[in-house]
């Protein structure tokens, strides 16, 4: 899916999966497997949140390794 998204210039892995979701149920796929329930769009939205958080943390780690970002430590004097 990611390679197809790259070739199409889409934001992998989210957008191509969103476009290929089963939205009308019941649905029988070409292999005769029946999907009779589920809120797949909602589940993908939750997964997208985790994906975006992971990407943000990975970018922060890359920046920290390059010396662009320093962790900020706050200390409250008592």
Backbone as XML, in Angstrom:
<?xml version="1.0"?>
<chain id="A" units="angstrom">
  <residue number="1" name="UNK">
    <atom name="N" x="0.816" y="-1.182" z="0.000"/>
    <atom name="CA" x="0.000" y="0.000" z="0.000"/>
    <atom name="C" x="0.869" y="1.259" z="0.000"/>
  </residue>
  <residue number="2" name="UNK">
    <atom name="N" x="1.949" y="1.233" z="0.771"/>
    <atom name="CA" x="2.815" y="2.411" z="0.846"/>
    <atom name="C" x="3.485" y="2.700" z="-0.493"/>
  </residue>
  <residue number="3" name="UNK">
    <atom name="N" x="3.914" y="1.647" z="-1.199"/>
    <atom name="CA" x="4.557" y="1.861" z="-2.498"/>
    <atom name="C" x="3.564" y="2.442" z="-3.501"/>
  </residue>
  <residue number="4" name="UNK">
    <atom name="N" x="2.325" y="1.957" z="-3.479"/>
    <atom name="CA" x="1.293" y="2.496" z="-4.374"/>
    <atom name="C" x="1.016" y="3.960" z="-4.028"/>
  </residue>
  <residue number="5" name="UNK">
    <atom name="N" x="0.958" y="4.279" z="-2.734"/>
    <atom name="CA" x="0.725" y="5.656" z="-2.308"/>
    <atom name="C" x="1.858" y="6.565" z="-2.774"/>
  </residue>
  <residue number="6" name="UNK">
    <atom name="N" x="3.107" y="6.082" z="-2.675"/>
    <atom name="CA" x="4.248" y="6.876" z="-3.147"/>
    <atom name="C" x="4.139" y="7.156" z="-4.644"/>
  </residue>
  <residue number="7" name="UNK">
    <atom name="N" x="3.793" y="6.133" z="-5.410"/>
    <atom name="CA" x="3.678" y="6.312" z="-6.858"/>
    <atom name="C" x="2.566" y="7.285" z="-7.231"/>
  </residue>
  <residue number="8" name="UNK">
    <atom name="N" x="1.500" y="7.303" z="-6.431"/>
    <atom name="CA" x="0.373" y="8.186" z="-6.699"/>
    <atom name="C" x="0.536" y="9.561" z="-6.047"/>
  </residue>
  <residue number="9" name="UNK">
    <atom name="N" x="1.611" y="9.739" z="-5.276"/>
    <atom name="CA" x="1.842" y="11.019" z="-4.605"/>
    <atom name="C" x="0.893" y="11.256" z="-3.447"/>
  </residue>
  <residue number="10" name="UNK">
    <atom name="N" x="0.453" y="10.184" z="-2.796"/>
    <atom name="CA" x="-0.485" y="10.289" z="-1.674"/>
    <atom name="C" x="0.280" y="10.206" z="-0.362"/>
  </residue>
  <residue number="11" name="UNK">
    <atom name="N" x="-0.343" y="10.683" z="0.710"/>
    <atom name="CA" x="0.251" y="10.636" z="2.045"/>
    <atom name="C" x="0.160" y="9.208" z="2.568"/>
  </residue>
  <residue number="12" name="UNK">
    <atom name="N" x="1.253" y="8.446" z="2.478"/>
    <atom name="CA" x="1.175" y="7.081" z="2.982"/>
    <atom name="C" x="1.237" y="7.094" z="4.488"/>
  </residue>
  <residue number="13" name="UNK">
    <atom name="N" x="0.688" y="6.189" z="5.184"/>
    <atom name="CA" x="-0.144" y="5.123" z="4.673"/>
    <atom name="C" x="-1.634" y="5.432" z="4.790"/>
  </residue>
  <residue number="14" name="UNK">
    <atom name="N" x="-1.984" y="6.638" z="5.131"/>
    <atom name="CA" x="-3.353" y="6.946" z="5.522"/>
    <atom name="C" x="-4.312" y="7.122" z="4.346"/>
  </residue>
  <residue number="15" name="UNK">
    <atom name="N" x="-4.029" y="8.024" z="3.455"/>
    <atom name="CA" x="-5.010" y="8.418" z="2.440"/>
    <atom name="C" x="-5.402" y="7.273" z="1.517"/>
  </residue>
  <residue number="16" name="UNK">
    <atom name="N" x="-4.437" y="6.483" z="1.070"/>
    <atom name="CA" x="-4.772" y="5.380" z="0.172"/>
    <atom name="C" x="-5.638" y="4.348" z="0.889"/>
  </residue>
  <residue number="17" name="UNK">
    <atom name="N" x="-5.402" y="4.154" z="2.166"/>
    <atom name="CA" x="-6.225" y="3.217" z="2.926"/>
    <atom name="C" x="-7.634" y="3.774" z="3.129"/>
  </residue>
  <residue number="18" name="UNK">
    <atom name="N" x="-7.723" y="5.083" z="3.375"/>
    <atom name="CA" x="-9.033" y="5.700" z="3.555"/>
    <atom name="C" x="-9.890" y="5.531" z="2.294"/>
  </residue>
  <residue number="19" name="UNK">
    <atom name="N" x="-9.266" y="5.706" z="1.145"/>
    <atom name="CA" x="-10.008" y="5.577" z="-0.116"/>
    <atom name="C" x="-10.437" y="4.152" z="-0.413"/>
  </residue>
  <residue number="20" name="UNK">
    <atom name="N" x="-9.765" y="3.174" z="0.183"/>
    <atom name="CA" x="-10.071" y="1.779" z="-0.083"/>
    <atom name="C" x="-10.857" y="1.099" z="1.033"/>
  </residue>
  <residue number="21" name="UNK">
    <atom name="N" x="-11.366" y="1.884" z="1.970"/>
    <atom name="CA" x="-12.134" y="1.303" z="3.074"/>
    <atom name="C" x="-13.508" y="0.831" z="2.631"/>
  </residue>
  <residue number="22" name="UNK">
    <atom name="N" x="-13.957" y="-0.213" z="3.282"/>
    <atom name="CA" x="-15.333" y="-0.669" z="3.092"/>
    <atom name="C" x="-16.225" y="0.269" z="3.890"/>
  </residue>
  <residue number="23" name="UNK">
    <atom name="N" x="-17.145" y="0.945" z="3.216"/>
    <atom name="CA" x="-18.013" y="1.895" z="3.917"/>
    <atom name="C" x="-19.476" y="1.459" z="3.916"/>
  </residue>
  <residue number="24" name="UNK">
    <atom name="N" x="-19.860" y="0.616" z="2.975"/>
    <atom name="CA" x="-21.252" y="0.155" z="2.931"/>
    <atom name="C" x="-21.291" y="-1.316" z="3.307"/>
  </residue>
  <residue number="25" name="UNK">
    <atom name="N" x="-22.007" y="-1.599" z="4.367"/>
    <atom name="CA" x="-22.094" y="-2.962" z="4.872"/>
    <atom name="C" x="-23.518" y="-3.477" z="4.743"/>
  </residue>
  <residue number="26" name="UNK">
    <atom name="N" x="-23.747" y="-4.746" z="4.566"/>
    <atom name="CA" x="-22.742" y="-5.798" z="4.405"/>
    <atom name="C" x="-22.061" y="-5.688" z="3.048"/>
  </residue>
  <residue number="27" name="UNK">
    <atom name="N" x="-20.820" y="-6.182" z="3.014"/>
    <atom name="CA" x="-20.012" y="-6.144" z="1.801"/>
    <atom name="C" x="-19.374" y="-7.510" z="1.619"/>
  </residue>
  <residue number="28" name="UNK">
    <atom name="N" x="-19.414" y="-8.024" z="0.411"/>
    <atom name="CA" x="-18.746" y="-9.279" z="0.092"/>
    <atom name="C" x="-17.635" y="-8.972" z="-0.890"/>
  </residue>
  <residue number="29" name="UNK">
    <atom name="N" x="-16.408" y="-9.325" z="-0.507"/>
    <atom name="CA" x="-15.266" y="-9.011" z="-1.365"/>
    <atom name="C" x="-15.155" y="-10.026" z="-2.508"/>
  </residue>
  <residue number="30" name="UNK">
    <atom name="N" x="-14.235" y="-9.808" z="-3.438"/>
    <atom name="CA" x="-14.105" y="-10.720" z="-4.573"/>
    <atom name="C" x="-13.740" y="-12.156" z="-4.194"/>
  </residue>
  <residue number="31" name="UNK">
    <atom name="N" x="-13.250" y="-12.381" z="-2.988"/>
    <atom name="CA" x="-12.920" y="-13.724" z="-2.529"/>
    <atom name="C" x="-14.075" y="-14.354" z="-1.747"/>
  </residue>
  <residue number="32" name="UNK">
    <atom name="N" x="-15.231" y="-13.706" z="-1.814"/>
    <atom name="CA" x="-16.461" y="-14.170" z="-1.179"/>
    <atom name="C" x="-16.402" y="-14.129" z="0.357"/>
  </residue>
  <residue number="33" name="UNK">
    <atom name="N" x="-15.563" y="-13.251" z="0.914"/>
    <atom name="CA" x="-15.549" y="-13.027" z="2.361"/>
    <atom name="C" x="-16.511" y="-11.889" z="2.664"/>
  </residue>
  <residue number="34" name="UNK">
    <atom name="N" x="-17.378" y="-12.105" z="3.645"/>
    <atom name="CA" x="-18.417" y="-11.116" z="3.949"/>
    <atom name="C" x="-18.014" y="-10.260" z="5.147"/>
  </residue>
  <residue number="35" name="UNK">
    <atom name="N" x="-18.135" y="-8.948" z="4.979"/>
    <atom name="CA" x="-17.956" y="-7.982" z="6.062"/>
    <atom name="C" x="-19.355" y="-7.520" z="6.443"/>
  </residue>
  <residue number="36" name="UNK">
    <atom name="N" x="-19.790" y="-7.874" z="7.658"/>
    <atom name="CA" x="-21.168" y="-7.533" z="8.023"/>
    <atom name="C" x="-21.269" y="-6.487" z="9.121"/>
  </residue>
  <residue number="37" name="UNK">
    <atom name="N" x="-20.159" y="-6.106" z="9.720"/>
    <atom name="CA" x="-20.214" y="-5.067" z="10.745"/>
    <atom name="C" x="-18.845" y="-4.435" z="10.898"/>
  </residue>
  <residue number="38" name="UNK">
    <atom name="N" x="-18.817" y="-3.288" z="11.531"/>
    <atom name="CA" x="-17.563" y="-2.611" z="11.802"/>
    <atom name="C" x="-17.622" y="-1.152" z="11.387"/>
  </residue>
  <residue number="39" name="UNK">
    <atom name="N" x="-16.893" y="-0.338" z="12.125"/>
    <atom name="CA" x="-16.780" y="1.077" z="11.798"/>
    <atom name="C" x="-15.315" y="1.316" z="11.422"/>
  </residue>
  <residue number="40" name="UNK">
    <atom name="N" x="-14.982" y="0.948" z="10.208"/>
    <atom name="CA" x="-13.599" y="0.956" z="9.766"/>
    <atom name="C" x="-13.036" y="2.369" z="9.635"/>
  </residue>
  <residue number="41" name="UNK">
    <atom name="N" x="-13.852" y="3.332" z="9.251"/>
    <atom name="CA" x="-13.378" y="4.708" z="9.137"/>
    <atom name="C" x="-12.968" y="5.261" z="10.500"/>
  </residue>
  <residue number="42" name="UNK">
    <atom name="N" x="-13.760" y="4.968" z="11.525"/>
    <atom name="CA" x="-13.428" y="5.408" z="12.881"/>
    <atom name="C" x="-12.129" y="4.750" z="13.351"/>
  </residue>
  <residue number="43" name="UNK">
    <atom name="N" x="-11.981" y="3.463" z="13.093"/>
    <atom name="CA" x="-10.774" y="2.753" z="13.489"/>
    <atom name="C" x="-9.553" y="3.319" z="12.773"/>
  </residue>
  <residue number="44" name="UNK">
    <atom name="N" x="-9.688" y="3.645" z="11.486"/>
    <atom name="CA" x="-8.574" y="4.239" z="10.755"/>
    <atom name="C" x="-8.222" y="5.617" z="11.318"/>
  </residue>
  <residue number="45" name="UNK">
    <atom name="N" x="-9.222" y="6.375" z="11.737"/>
    <atom name="CA" x="-8.958" y="7.690" z="12.335"/>
    <atom name="C" x="-8.148" y="7.560" z="13.620"/>
  </residue>
  <residue number="46" name="UNK">
    <atom name="N" x="-8.471" y="6.565" z="14.420"/>
    <atom name="CA" x="-7.704" y="6.313" z="15.649"/>
    <atom name="C" x="-6.279" y="5.918" z="15.303"/>
  </residue>
  <residue number="47" name="UNK">
    <atom name="N" x="-6.133" y="5.020" z="14.338"/>
    <atom name="CA" x="-4.799" y="4.581" z="13.916"/>
    <atom name="C" x="-3.999" y="5.752" z="13.354"/>
  </residue>
  <residue number="48" name="UNK">
    <atom name="N" x="-4.659" y="6.652" z="12.632"/>
    <atom name="CA" x="-3.973" y="7.824" z="12.075"/>
    <atom name="C" x="-3.411" y="8.703" z="13.188"/>
  </residue>
  <residue number="49" name="UNK">
    <atom name="N" x="-4.160" y="8.850" z="14.278"/>
    <atom name="CA" x="-3.669" y="9.629" z="15.421"/>
    <atom name="C" x="-2.384" y="9.046" z="15.982"/>
  </residue>
  <residue number="50" name="UNK">
    <atom name="N" x="-2.354" y="7.712" z="16.137"/>
    <atom name="CA" x="-1.137" y="7.059" z="16.621"/>
    <atom name="C" x="0.004" y="7.230" z="15.618"/>
  </residue>
  <residue number="51" name="UNK">
    <atom name="N" x="-0.305" y="7.108" z="14.341"/>
    <atom name="CA" x="0.705" y="7.254" z="13.298"/>
    <atom name="C" x="1.308" y="8.667" z="13.319"/>
  </residue>
  <residue number="52" name="UNK">
    <atom name="N" x="0.453" y="9.681" z="13.420"/>
    <atom name="CA" x="0.945" y="11.061" z="13.442"/>
    <atom name="C" x="1.792" y="11.326" z="14.683"/>
  </residue>
  <residue number="53" name="UNK">
    <atom name="N" x="1.370" y="10.789" z="15.834"/>
    <atom name="CA" x="2.167" y="10.945" z="17.057"/>
    <atom name="C" x="3.533" y="10.282" z="16.898"/>
  </residue>
  <residue number="54" name="UNK">
    <atom name="N" x="3.546" y="9.083" z="16.320"/>
    <atom name="CA" x="4.803" y="8.366" z="16.108"/>
    <atom name="C" x="5.712" y="9.156" z="15.175"/>
  </residue>
  <residue number="55" name="UNK">
    <atom name="N" x="5.157" y="9.686" z="14.091"/>
    <atom name="CA" x="5.951" y="10.482" z="13.145"/>
    <atom name="C" x="6.534" y="11.719" z="13.822"/>
  </residue>
  <residue number="56" name="UNK">
    <atom name="N" x="5.744" y="12.367" z="14.661"/>
    <atom name="CA" x="6.209" y="13.563" z="15.362"/>
    <atom name="C" x="7.368" y="13.217" z="16.302"/>
  </residue>
  <residue number="57" name="UNK">
    <atom name="N" x="7.227" y="12.119" z="17.047"/>
    <atom name="CA" x="8.289" y="11.712" z="17.967"/>
    <atom name="C" x="9.547" y="11.294" z="17.205"/>
  </residue>
  <residue number="58" name="UNK">
    <atom name="N" x="9.367" y="10.631" z="16.061"/>
    <atom name="CA" x="10.523" y="10.232" z="15.252"/>
    <atom name="C" x="11.254" y="11.461" z="14.719"/>
  </residue>
  <residue number="59" name="UNK">
    <atom name="N" x="10.511" y="12.466" z="14.287"/>
    <atom name="CA" x="11.124" y="13.708" z="13.802"/>
    <atom name="C" x="11.874" y="14.418" z="14.921"/>
  </residue>
  <residue number="60" name="UNK">
    <atom name="N" x="11.292" y="14.450" z="16.122"/>
    <atom name="CA" x="11.967" y="15.063" z="17.263"/>
    <atom name="C" x="13.263" y="14.327" z="17.582"/>
  </residue>
  <residue number="61" name="UNK">
    <atom name="N" x="13.228" y="13.005" z="17.501"/>
    <atom name="CA" x="14.431" y="12.223" z="17.767"/>
    <atom name="C" x="15.501" y="12.489" z="16.713"/>
  </residue>
  <residue number="62" name="UNK">
    <atom name="N" x="15.120" y="12.551" z="15.443"/>
    <atom name="CA" x="16.081" y="12.858" z="14.384"/>
    <atom name="C" x="16.704" y="14.236" z="14.603"/>
  </residue>
  <residue number="63" name="UNK">
    <atom name="N" x="15.884" y="15.223" z="14.962"/>
    <atom name="CA" x="16.402" y="16.568" z="15.218"/>
    <atom name="C" x="17.335" y="16.591" z="16.419"/>
  </residue>
  <residue number="64" name="UNK">
    <atom name="N" x="16.990" y="15.856" z="17.452"/>
    <atom name="CA" x="17.819" y="15.804" z="18.647"/>
    <atom name="C" x="19.174" y="15.171" z="18.321"/>
  </residue>
  <residue number="65" name="UNK">
    <atom name="N" x="19.152" y="14.134" z="17.478"/>
    <atom name="CA" x="20.406" y="13.477" z="17.104"/>
    <atom name="C" x="21.280" y="14.389" z="16.242"/>
  </residue>
  <residue number="66" name="UNK">
    <atom name="N" x="20.656" y="15.286" z="15.501"/>
    <atom name="CA" x="21.405" y="16.232" z="14.681"/>
    <atom name="C" x="21.829" y="17.464" z="15.468"/>
  </residue>
  <residue number="67" name="UNK">
    <atom name="N" x="21.419" y="17.546" z="16.729"/>
    <atom name="CA" x="21.786" y="18.671" z="17.570"/>
    <atom name="C" x="20.920" y="19.895" z="17.373"/>
  </residue>
  <residue number="68" name="UNK">
    <atom name="N" x="19.780" y="19.748" z="16.743"/>
    <atom name="CA" x="18.899" y="20.889" z="16.484"/>
    <atom name="C" x="17.952" y="21.182" z="17.635"/>
  </residue>
  <residue number="69" name="UNK">
    <atom name="N" x="17.810" y="20.244" z="18.504"/>
    <atom name="CA" x="16.804" y="20.406" z="19.551"/>
    <atom name="C" x="17.376" y="19.884" z="20.858"/>
  </residue>
  <residue number="70" name="UNK">
    <atom name="N" x="17.202" y="20.642" z="21.897"/>
    <atom name="CA" x="17.660" y="20.217" z="23.210"/>
    <atom name="C" x="16.450" y="20.039" z="24.104"/>
  </residue>
  <residue number="71" name="UNK">
    <atom name="N" x="16.434" y="18.976" z="24.894"/>
    <atom name="CA" x="15.314" y="18.817" z="25.819"/>
    <atom name="C" x="15.304" y="19.954" z="26.847"/>
  </residue>
  <residue number="72" name="UNK">
    <atom name="N" x="14.138" y="20.397" z="27.187"/>
    <atom name="CA" x="13.989" y="21.471" z="28.168"/>
    <atom name="C" x="13.603" y="20.839" z="29.499"/>
  </residue>
  <residue number="73" name="UNK">
    <atom name="N" x="14.363" y="21.148" z="30.528"/>
    <atom name="CA" x="14.074" y="20.619" z="31.845"/>
    <atom name="C" x="13.731" y="21.806" z="32.753"/>
  </residue>
  <residue number="74" name="UNK">
    <atom name="N" x="12.547" y="21.755" z="33.287"/>
    <atom name="CA" x="12.097" y="22.814" z="34.179"/>
    <atom name="C" x="12.231" y="22.335" z="35.620"/>
  </residue>
  <residue number="75" name="UNK">
    <atom name="N" x="12.715" y="23.216" z="36.453"/>
    <atom name="CA" x="12.859" y="22.882" z="37.857"/>
    <atom name="C" x="12.251" y="24.011" z="38.690"/>
  </residue>
  <residue number="76" name="UNK">
    <atom name="N" x="11.388" y="23.637" z="39.585"/>
    <atom name="CA" x="10.751" y="24.636" z="40.439"/>
    <atom name="C" x="11.501" y="24.693" z="41.762"/>
  </residue>
  <residue number="77" name="UNK">
    <atom name="N" x="12.042" y="25.850" z="42.073"/>
    <atom name="CA" x="12.764" y="26.026" z="43.331"/>
    <atom name="C" x="11.745" y="26.140" z="44.460"/>
  </residue>
  <residue number="78" name="UNK">
    <atom name="N" x="12.062" y="25.529" z="45.539"/>
    <atom name="CA" x="11.125" y="25.585" z="46.669"/>
    <atom name="C" x="11.711" y="26.346" z="47.816"/>
  </residue>
</chain>
